[in-house]
Amino acid sequence: MRTDSWWYCLDHSKVEPYYGCRSATRLGPYPTPEEAAHALELAAERNDTWDTDPRFNDPPEEDDADENNDKGWGLFG
């Protein structure tokens, strides 16, 4: 792992170098501190792109549209 990479810490809302908080609470790595500072904005943009991408937003199937549909999970239902 490169030690000259940067992360955005979600616990402290700040940019950190490689040796910082645990990875589970950070976004990154980013090549510069400036890019890491915009990690939340980049994540929001990516989420919007994913949410509006027709490849990942199929119309609900007929069974999915019925909220009272209780067919279970195959053998387990």
C-alpha positions in Angstrom: 0.0 0.0 0.0 1.3 3.4 -0.9 1.9 5.6 2.2 1.6 8.8 0.2 -2.2 8.3 -0.3 -4.9 10.1 1.5 -8.2 9.2 3.1 -11.3 11.0 4.4 -12.1 10.0 7.9 -15.9 9.7 8.5 -15.4 9.7 12.3 -13.5 13.0 12.4 -14.7 14.6 9.2 -11.2 15.3 8.1 -8.5 14.2 5.7 -5.9 11.7 7.0 -2.7 10.2 5.7 -2.2 6.4 5.4 -1.5 6.1 9.1 -4.9 7.3 10.5 -8.1 5.8 11.7 -9.2 2.3 10.8 -10.1 1.6 7.2 -13.8 0.8 8.0 -14.5 4.4 8.8 -12.6 6.1 5.9 -13.1 6.7 2.2 -10.2 6.4 -0.1 -7.5 6.2 -1.0 -7.1 9.5 -2.9 -3.9 10.7 -4.6 -4.0 14.2 -2.9 -5.4 15.7 0.3 -7.5 18.0 -1.9 -9.2 15.1 -3.6 -9.7 13.3 -0.3 -11.4 16.5 1.1 -14.1 16.1 -1.5 -14.7 12.4 -0.8 -18.3 13.0 0.5 -19.2 15.0 -2.6 -17.8 12.3 -4.9 -19.7 9.6 -3.0 -22.9 11.6 -3.4 -22.3 12.1 -7.1 -21.6 8.3 -7.5 -24.8 7.5 -5.6 -26.9 9.8 -7.8 -25.4 8.2 -10.9 -26.2 4.7 -9.6 -29.7 5.7 -8.5 -30.6 7.1 -11.9 -28.8 4.5 -14.1 -31.5 2.5 -15.9 -29.3 -0.6 -16.0 -29.7 -0.8 -12.2 -33.3 0.4 -11.8 -35.5 -2.1 -13.5 -39.2 -1.5 -13.1 -40.6 -3.6 -10.2 -41.8 -7.1 -11.2 -45.5 -7.8 -10.7 -44.7 -10.0 -7.6 -42.5 -7.2 -6.1 -45.3 -4.6 -6.5 -47.6 -6.6 -4.2 -46.7 -5.6 -0.7 -48.9 -8.3 0.8 -47.2 -11.0 -1.2 -46.0 -13.5 1.3 -44.6 -16.4 -0.7 -41.6 -16.8 1.5 -38.2 -18.0 0.5 -38.8 -21.2 -1.4 -38.2 -24.2 0.9 -37.8 -21.8 3.8 -41.1 -20.0 3.4 
